Amino acid sequence: MHSLVNGLRRDQDAVVAGLSSPWSSGQVEGQNTRVKLLKRAGYGRASFDLLRKRILHRT
């Protein structure tokens, strides 16, 4: 717990900026999660070409 608190204190400016900013990275994180899910679902069975098609073809 002390390590976490010390890290937050060291990066206090970044923490305050992140909490007070009106911008959100939610859309980007959602896309990353979706791509990772598709990648895991095809692991060992599908080629890169199929993965690329599944990512580009949004369902």
PyMOL Python script that loads the backbone (N, CA, C, O; Angstrom):
from pymol import cmd

cmd.read_pdbstr("""\
ATOM      1  N   MET A   1       0.819  -1.177   0.000  1.00  0.00           N
ATOM      2  CA  MET A   1       0.000   0.000   0.000  1.00  0.00           C
ATOM      3  C   MET A   1       0.878   1.262   0.000  1.00  0.00           C
ATOM      4  O   MET A   1       0.566   2.249  -0.666  1.00  0.00           O
ATOM      5  N   HIS A   2       1.970   1.208   0.754  1.00  0.00           N
ATOM      6  CA  HIS A   2       2.867   2.360   0.806  1.00  0.00           C
ATOM      7  C   HIS A   2       3.473   2.645  -0.564  1.00  0.00           C
ATOM      8  O   HIS A   2       3.656   3.800  -0.949  1.00  0.00           O
ATOM      9  N   SER A   3       3.777   1.589  -1.282  1.00  0.00           N
ATOM     10  CA  SER A   3       4.349   1.747  -2.616  1.00  0.00           C
ATOM     11  C   SER A   3       3.371   2.457  -3.553  1.00  0.00           C
ATOM     12  O   SER A   3       3.773   3.320  -4.334  1.00  0.00           O
ATOM     13  N   LEU A   4       2.103   2.100  -3.476  1.00  0.00           N
ATOM     14  CA  LEU A   4       1.076   2.736  -4.298  1.00  0.00           C
ATOM     15  C   LEU A   4       0.956   4.222  -3.960  1.00  0.00           C
ATOM     16  O   LEU A   4       0.913   5.070  -4.850  1.00  0.00           O
ATOM     17  N   VAL A   5       0.903   4.521  -2.673  1.00  0.00           N
ATOM     18  CA  VAL A   5       0.777   5.914  -2.241  1.00  0.00           C
ATOM     19  C   VAL A   5       1.990   6.718  -2.670  1.00  0.00           C
ATOM     20  O   VAL A   5       1.849   7.847  -3.139  1.00  0.00           O
ATOM     21  N   ASN A   6       3.182   6.153  -2.517  1.00  0.00           N
ATOM     22  CA  ASN A   6       4.397   6.857  -2.926  1.00  0.00           C
ATOM     23  C   ASN A   6       4.405   7.106  -4.430  1.00  0.00           C
ATOM     24  O   ASN A   6       4.827   8.171  -4.881  1.00  0.00           O
ATOM     25  N   GLY A   7       3.940   6.128  -5.211  1.00  0.00           N
ATOM     26  CA  GLY A   7       3.879   6.303  -6.660  1.00  0.00           C
ATOM     27  C   GLY A   7       2.893   7.393  -7.053  1.00  0.00           C
ATOM     28  O   GLY A   7       3.167   8.182  -7.957  1.00  0.00           O
ATOM     29  N   LEU A   8       1.744   7.442  -6.378  1.00  0.00           N
ATOM     30  CA  LEU A   8       0.765   8.493  -6.658  1.00  0.00           C
ATOM     31  C   LEU A   8       1.316   9.872  -6.294  1.00  0.00           C
ATOM     32  O   LEU A   8       1.079  10.849  -7.005  1.00  0.00           O
ATOM     33  N   ARG A   9       2.030   9.943  -5.213  1.00  0.00           N
ATOM     34  CA  ARG A   9       2.622  11.229  -4.819  1.00  0.00           C
ATOM     35  C   ARG A   9       3.675  11.686  -5.817  1.00  0.00           C
ATOM     36  O   ARG A   9       3.751  12.871  -6.145  1.00  0.00           O
ATOM     37  N   ARG A  10       4.488  10.754  -6.302  1.00  0.00           N
ATOM     38  CA  ARG A  10       5.516  11.110  -7.292  1.00  0.00           C
ATOM     39  C   ARG A  10       4.892  11.621  -8.579  1.00  0.00           C
ATOM     40  O   ARG A  10       5.419  12.534  -9.215  1.00  0.00           O
ATOM     41  N   ASP A  11       3.762  11.026  -8.960  1.00  0.00           N
ATOM     42  CA  ASP A  11       3.100  11.376 -10.218  1.00  0.00           C
ATOM     43  C   ASP A  11       1.842  12.203  -9.978  1.00  0.00           C
ATOM     44  O   ASP A  11       0.879  12.100 -10.739  1.00  0.00           O
ATOM     45  N   GLN A  12       1.843  13.009  -8.943  1.00  0.00           N
ATOM     46  CA  GLN A  12       0.641  13.742  -8.550  1.00  0.00           C
ATOM     47  C   GLN A  12       0.098  14.618  -9.680  1.00  0.00           C
ATOM     48  O   GLN A  12      -1.115  14.668  -9.882  1.00  0.00           O
ATOM     49  N   ASP A  13       0.963  15.305 -10.415  1.00  0.00           N
ATOM     50  CA  ASP A  13       0.496  16.157 -11.514  1.00  0.00           C
ATOM     51  C   ASP A  13      -0.240  15.334 -12.576  1.00  0.00           C
ATOM     52  O   ASP A  13      -1.286  15.749 -13.074  1.00  0.00           O
ATOM     53  N   ALA A  14       0.306  14.178 -12.914  1.00  0.00           N
ATOM     54  CA  ALA A  14      -0.324  13.320 -13.917  1.00  0.00           C
ATOM     55  C   ALA A  14      -1.651  12.756 -13.404  1.00  0.00           C
ATOM     56  O   ALA A  14      -2.612  12.645 -14.165  1.00  0.00           O
ATOM     57  N   VAL A  15      -1.708  12.403 -12.131  1.00  0.00           N
ATOM     58  CA  VAL A  15      -2.943  11.869 -11.547  1.00  0.00           C
ATOM     59  C   VAL A  15      -4.038  12.927 -11.564  1.00  0.00           C
ATOM     60  O   VAL A  15      -5.173  12.648 -11.951  1.00  0.00           O
ATOM     61  N   VAL A  16      -3.696  14.146 -11.142  1.00  0.00           N
ATOM     62  CA  VAL A  16      -4.686  15.236 -11.120  1.00  0.00           C
ATOM     63  C   VAL A  16      -5.162  15.537 -12.541  1.00  0.00           C
ATOM     64  O   VAL A  16      -6.356  15.728 -12.769  1.00  0.00           O
ATOM     65  N   ALA A  17      -4.234  15.579 -13.492  1.00  0.00           N
ATOM     66  CA  ALA A  17      -4.613  15.854 -14.881  1.00  0.00           C
ATOM     67  C   ALA A  17      -5.518  14.755 -15.426  1.00  0.00           C
ATOM     68  O   ALA A  17      -6.483  15.046 -16.133  1.00  0.00           O
ATOM     69  N   GLY A  18      -5.222  13.508 -15.109  1.00  0.00           N
ATOM     70  CA  GLY A  18      -6.034  12.394 -15.595  1.00  0.00           C
ATOM     71  C   GLY A  18      -7.440  12.386 -15.015  1.00  0.00           C
ATOM     72  O   GLY A  18      -8.398  12.030 -15.702  1.00  0.00           O
ATOM     73  N   LEU A  19      -7.564  12.775 -13.765  1.00  0.00           N
ATOM     74  CA  LEU A  19      -8.884  12.776 -13.122  1.00  0.00           C
ATOM     75  C   LEU A  19      -9.716  13.995 -13.471  1.00  0.00           C
ATOM     76  O   LEU A  19     -10.943  13.950 -13.387  1.00  0.00           O
ATOM     77  N   SER A  20      -9.070  15.080 -13.862  1.00  0.00           N
ATOM     78  CA  SER A  20      -9.817  16.306 -14.135  1.00  0.00           C
ATOM     79  C   SER A  20     -10.015  16.569 -15.634  1.00  0.00           C
ATOM     80  O   SER A  20     -10.685  17.532 -16.008  1.00  0.00           O
ATOM     81  N   SER A  21      -9.450  15.737 -16.472  1.00  0.00           N
ATOM     82  CA  SER A  21      -9.551  15.935 -17.919  1.00  0.00           C
ATOM     83  C   SER A  21     -10.926  15.500 -18.431  1.00  0.00           C
ATOM     84  O   SER A  21     -11.455  14.481 -17.989  1.00  0.00           O
ATOM     85  N   PRO A  22     -11.502  16.261 -19.352  1.00  0.00           N
ATOM     86  CA  PRO A  22     -12.795  15.865 -19.915  1.00  0.00           C
ATOM     87  C   PRO A  22     -12.666  14.754 -20.961  1.00  0.00           C
ATOM     88  O   PRO A  22     -13.678  14.202 -21.392  1.00  0.00           O
ATOM     89  N   TRP A  23     -11.452  14.421 -21.372  1.00  0.00           N
ATOM     90  CA  TRP A  23     -11.222  13.409 -22.395  1.00  0.00           C
ATOM     91  C   TRP A  23     -11.251  12.020 -21.797  1.00  0.00           C
ATOM     92  O   TRP A  23     -10.878  11.826 -20.640  1.00  0.00           O
ATOM     93  N   SER A  24     -11.697  11.051 -22.588  1.00  0.00           N
ATOM     94  CA  SER A  24     -11.760   9.671 -22.140  1.00  0.00           C
ATOM     95  C   SER A  24     -11.148   8.763 -23.207  1.00  0.00           C
ATOM     96  O   SER A  24     -11.285   9.014 -24.405  1.00  0.00           O
ATOM     97  N   SER A  25     -10.486   7.729 -22.765  1.00  0.00           N
ATOM     98  CA  SER A  25      -9.914   6.755 -23.703  1.00  0.00           C
ATOM     99  C   SER A  25     -10.789   5.502 -23.780  1.00  0.00           C
ATOM    100  O   SER A  25     -10.331   4.445 -24.213  1.00  0.00           O
ATOM    101  N   GLY A  26     -12.038   5.625 -23.362  1.00  0.00           N
ATOM    102  CA  GLY A  26     -12.944   4.483 -23.325  1.00  0.00           C
ATOM    103  C   GLY A  26     -13.163   3.820 -24.668  1.00  0.00           C
ATOM    104  O   GLY A  26     -13.183   2.592 -24.750  1.00  0.00           O
ATOM    105  N   GLN A  27     -13.329   4.605 -25.727  1.00  0.00           N
ATOM    106  CA  GLN A  27     -13.548   4.031 -27.055  1.00  0.00           C
ATOM    107  C   GLN A  27     -12.338   3.225 -27.511  1.00  0.00           C
ATOM    108  O   GLN A  27     -12.482   2.125 -28.046  1.00  0.00           O
ATOM    109  N   VAL A  28     -11.162   3.769 -27.302  1.00  0.00           N
ATOM    110  CA  VAL A  28      -9.933   3.074 -27.709  1.00  0.00           C
ATOM    111  C   VAL A  28      -9.772   1.786 -26.916  1.00  0.00           C
ATOM    112  O   VAL A  28      -9.452   0.741 -27.483  1.00  0.00           O
ATOM    113  N   GLU A  29      -9.990   1.856 -25.616  1.00  0.00           N
ATOM    114  CA  GLU A  29      -9.848   0.662 -24.782  1.00  0.00           C
ATOM    115  C   GLU A  29     -10.873  -0.402 -25.172  1.00  0.00           C
ATOM    116  O   GLU A  29     -10.572  -1.595 -25.129  1.00  0.00           O
ATOM    117  N   GLY A  30     -12.069   0.015 -25.547  1.00  0.00           N
ATOM    118  CA  GLY A  30     -13.083  -0.931 -25.996  1.00  0.00           C
ATOM    119  C   GLY A  30     -12.670  -1.646 -27.270  1.00  0.00           C
ATOM    120  O   GLY A  30     -12.883  -2.850 -27.410  1.00  0.00           O
ATOM    121  N   GLN A  31     -12.080  -0.904 -28.197  1.00  0.00           N
ATOM    122  CA  GLN A  31     -11.603  -1.525 -29.439  1.00  0.00           C
ATOM    123  C   GLN A  31     -10.458  -2.487 -29.155  1.00  0.00           C
ATOM    124  O   GLN A  31     -10.403  -3.567 -29.743  1.00  0.00           O
ATOM    125  N   ASN A  32      -9.542  -2.113 -28.260  1.00  0.00           N
ATOM    126  CA  ASN A  32      -8.437  -3.006 -27.906  1.00  0.00           C
ATOM    127  C   ASN A  32      -8.954  -4.302 -27.296  1.00  0.00           C
ATOM    128  O   ASN A  32      -8.463  -5.384 -27.619  1.00  0.00           O
ATOM    129  N   THR A  33      -9.938  -4.194 -26.420  1.00  0.00           N
ATOM    130  CA  THR A  33     -10.524  -5.377 -25.790  1.00  0.00           C
ATOM    131  C   THR A  33     -11.168  -6.275 -26.835  1.00  0.00           C
ATOM    132  O   THR A  33     -11.030  -7.497 -26.779  1.00  0.00           O
ATOM    133  N   ARG A  34     -11.874  -5.671 -27.792  1.00  0.00           N
ATOM    134  CA  ARG A  34     -12.535  -6.433 -28.852  1.00  0.00           C
ATOM    135  C   ARG A  34     -11.515  -7.180 -29.707  1.00  0.00           C
ATOM    136  O   ARG A  34     -11.709  -8.354 -30.022  1.00  0.00           O
ATOM    137  N   VAL A  35     -10.435  -6.507 -30.081  1.00  0.00           N
ATOM    138  CA  VAL A  35      -9.404  -7.137 -30.910  1.00  0.00           C
ATOM    139  C   VAL A  35      -8.745  -8.281 -30.152  1.00  0.00           C
ATOM    140  O   VAL A  35      -8.495  -9.341 -30.727  1.00  0.00           O
ATOM    141  N   LYS A  36      -8.463  -8.081 -28.877  1.00  0.00           N
ATOM    142  CA  LYS A  36      -7.848  -9.147 -28.081  1.00  0.00           C
ATOM    143  C   LYS A  36      -8.770 -10.357 -27.972  1.00  0.00           C
ATOM    144  O   LYS A  36      -8.309 -11.496 -28.032  1.00  0.00           O
ATOM    145  N   LEU A  37     -10.066 -10.117 -27.815  1.00  0.00           N
ATOM    146  CA  LEU A  37     -11.035 -11.200 -27.746  1.00  0.00           C
ATOM    147  C   LEU A  37     -11.043 -12.001 -29.045  1.00  0.00           C
ATOM    148  O   LEU A  37     -11.020 -13.232 -29.020  1.00  0.00           O
ATOM    149  N   LEU A  38     -11.075 -11.302 -30.177  1.00  0.00           N
ATOM    150  CA  LEU A  38     -11.059 -11.986 -31.472  1.00  0.00           C
ATOM    151  C   LEU A  38      -9.756 -12.764 -31.664  1.00  0.00           C
ATOM    152  O   LEU A  38      -9.760 -13.872 -32.199  1.00  0.00           O
ATOM    153  N   LYS A  39      -8.660 -12.183 -31.229  1.00  0.00           N
ATOM    154  CA  LYS A  39      -7.360 -12.838 -31.369  1.00  0.00           C
ATOM    155  C   LYS A  39      -7.318 -14.126 -30.548  1.00  0.00           C
ATOM    156  O   LYS A  39      -6.849 -15.160 -31.023  1.00  0.00           O
ATOM    157  N   ARG A  40      -7.814 -14.052 -29.309  1.00  0.00           N
ATOM    158  CA  ARG A  40      -7.826 -15.252 -28.464  1.00  0.00           C
ATOM    159  C   ARG A  40      -8.756 -16.326 -29.012  1.00  0.00           C
ATOM    160  O   ARG A  40      -8.459 -17.518 -28.930  1.00  0.00           O
ATOM    161  N   ALA A  41      -9.878 -15.897 -29.568  1.00  0.00           N
ATOM    162  CA  ALA A  41     -10.852 -16.863 -30.084  1.00  0.00           C
ATOM    163  C   ALA A  41     -10.283 -17.648 -31.269  1.00  0.00           C
ATOM    164  O   ALA A  41     -10.654 -18.803 -31.476  1.00  0.00           O
ATOM    165  N   GLY A  42      -9.397 -17.042 -32.041  1.00  0.00           N
ATOM    166  CA  GLY A  42      -8.840 -17.724 -33.198  1.00  0.00           C
ATOM    167  C   GLY A  42      -7.459 -18.285 -32.973  1.00  0.00           C
ATOM    168  O   GLY A  42      -6.833 -18.772 -33.915  1.00  0.00           O
ATOM    169  N   TYR A  43      -6.965 -18.233 -31.753  1.00  0.00           N
ATOM    170  CA  TYR A  43      -5.595 -18.668 -31.475  1.00  0.00           C
ATOM    171  C   TYR A  43      -5.383 -20.130 -31.852  1.00  0.00           C
ATOM    172  O   TYR A  43      -6.106 -21.016 -31.398  1.00  0.00           O
ATOM    173  N   GLY A  44      -4.374 -20.363 -32.692  1.00  0.00           N
ATOM    174  CA  GLY A  44      -4.011 -21.720 -33.083  1.00  0.00           C
ATOM    175  C   GLY A  44      -4.850 -22.298 -34.202  1.00  0.00           C
ATOM    176  O   GLY A  44      -4.525 -23.366 -34.720  1.00  0.00           O
ATOM    177  N   ARG A  45      -5.924 -21.620 -34.591  1.00  0.00           N
ATOM    178  CA  ARG A  45      -6.808 -22.168 -35.612  1.00  0.00           C
ATOM    179  C   ARG A  45      -6.888 -21.301 -36.848  1.00  0.00           C
ATOM    180  O   ARG A  45      -7.174 -21.795 -37.938  1.00  0.00           O
ATOM    181  N   ALA A  46      -6.637 -20.005 -36.690  1.00  0.00           N
ATOM    182  CA  ALA A  46      -6.870 -19.088 -37.802  1.00  0.00           C
ATOM    183  C   ALA A  46      -5.573 -18.393 -38.206  1.00  0.00           C
ATOM    184  O   ALA A  46      -4.656 -18.221 -37.403  1.00  0.00           O
ATOM    185  N   SER A  47      -5.532 -18.011 -39.445  1.00  0.00           N
ATOM    186  CA  SER A  47      -4.369 -17.283 -39.940  1.00  0.00           C
ATOM    187  C   SER A  47      -4.540 -15.792 -39.675  1.00  0.00           C
ATOM    188  O   SER A  47      -5.609 -15.341 -39.263  1.00  0.00           O
ATOM    189  N   PHE A  48      -3.487 -15.042 -39.915  1.00  0.00           N
ATOM    190  CA  PHE A  48      -3.541 -13.596 -39.742  1.00  0.00           C
ATOM    191  C   PHE A  48      -4.569 -12.971 -40.678  1.00  0.00           C
ATOM    192  O   PHE A  48      -5.244 -12.011 -40.308  1.00  0.00           O
ATOM    193  N   ASP A  49      -4.692 -13.510 -41.887  1.00  0.00           N
ATOM    194  CA  ASP A  49      -5.652 -12.953 -42.850  1.00  0.00           C
ATOM    195  C   ASP A  49      -7.083 -13.040 -42.325  1.00  0.00           C
ATOM    196  O   ASP A  49      -7.857 -12.095 -42.479  1.00  0.00           O
ATOM    197  N   LEU A  50      -7.440 -14.170 -41.706  1.00  0.00           N
ATOM    198  CA  LEU A  50      -8.786 -14.313 -41.157  1.00  0.00           C
ATOM    199  C   LEU A  50      -8.990 -13.354 -39.981  1.00  0.00           C
ATOM    200  O   LEU A  50     -10.046 -12.735 -39.854  1.00  0.00           O
ATOM    201  N   LEU A  51      -7.977 -13.239 -39.129  1.00  0.00           N
ATOM    202  CA  LEU A  51      -8.064 -12.307 -38.004  1.00  0.00           C
ATOM    203  C   LEU A  51      -8.266 -10.887 -38.510  1.00  0.00           C
ATOM    204  O   LEU A  51      -9.086 -10.142 -37.972  1.00  0.00           O
ATOM    205  N   ARG A  52      -7.527 -10.514 -39.534  1.00  0.00           N
ATOM    206  CA  ARG A  52      -7.643  -9.166 -40.111  1.00  0.00           C
ATOM    207  C   ARG A  52      -9.051  -8.925 -40.648  1.00  0.00           C
ATOM    208  O   ARG A  52      -9.627  -7.857 -40.442  1.00  0.00           O
ATOM    209  N   LYS A  53      -9.599  -9.924 -41.337  1.00  0.00           N
ATOM    210  CA  LYS A  53     -10.960  -9.791 -41.873  1.00  0.00           C
ATOM    211  C   LYS A  53     -11.983  -9.648 -40.764  1.00  0.00           C
ATOM    212  O   LYS A  53     -12.912  -8.847 -40.875  1.00  0.00           O
ATOM    213  N   ARG A  54     -11.823 -10.419 -39.689  1.00  0.00           N
ATOM    214  CA  ARG A  54     -12.775 -10.344 -38.576  1.00  0.00           C
ATOM    215  C   ARG A  54     -12.693  -9.001 -37.868  1.00  0.00           C
ATOM    216  O   ARG A  54     -13.712  -8.472 -37.424  1.00  0.00           O
ATOM    217  N   ILE A  55     -11.487  -8.443 -37.758  1.00  0.00           N
ATOM    218  CA  ILE A  55     -11.335  -7.137 -37.111  1.00  0.00           C
ATOM    219  C   ILE A  55     -11.931  -6.031 -37.969  1.00  0.00           C
ATOM    220  O   ILE A  55     -12.607  -5.134 -37.464  1.00  0.00           O
ATOM    221  N   LEU A  56     -11.676  -6.103 -39.264  1.00  0.00           N
ATOM    222  CA  LEU A  56     -12.160  -5.030 -40.151  1.00  0.00           C
ATOM    223  C   LEU A  56     -13.656  -5.134 -40.430  1.00  0.00           C
ATOM    224  O   LEU A  56     -14.301  -4.124 -40.708  1.00  0.00           O
ATOM    225  N   HIS A  57     -14.215  -6.339 -40.360  1.00  0.00           N
ATOM    226  CA  HIS A  57     -15.651  -6.519 -40.597  1.00  0.00           C
ATOM    227  C   HIS A  57     -16.370  -6.478 -39.264  1.00  0.00           C
ATOM    228  O   HIS A  57     -16.477  -7.495 -38.580  1.00  0.00           O
ATOM    229  N   ARG A  58     -16.859  -5.312 -38.893  1.00  0.00           N
ATOM    230  CA  ARG A  58     -17.519  -5.133 -37.596  1.00  0.00           C
ATOM    231  C   ARG A  58     -18.904  -5.751 -37.623  1.00  0.00           C
ATOM    232  O   ARG A  58     -19.709  -5.459 -38.508  1.00  0.00           O
ATOM    233  N   THR A  59     -19.176  -6.602 -36.651  1.00  0.00           N
ATOM    234  CA  THR A  59     -20.506  -7.203 -36.540  1.00  0.00           C
ATOM    235  C   THR A  59     -21.204  -6.752 -35.299  1.00  0.00           C
ATOM    236  O   THR A  59     -22.337  -7.161 -35.044  1.00  0.00           O
TER     237      THR A  59
END
""", "prot")
cmd.dss("prot")
cmd.show_as("cartoon", "prot")
cmd.util.cbc("prot")
cmd.orient("prot")
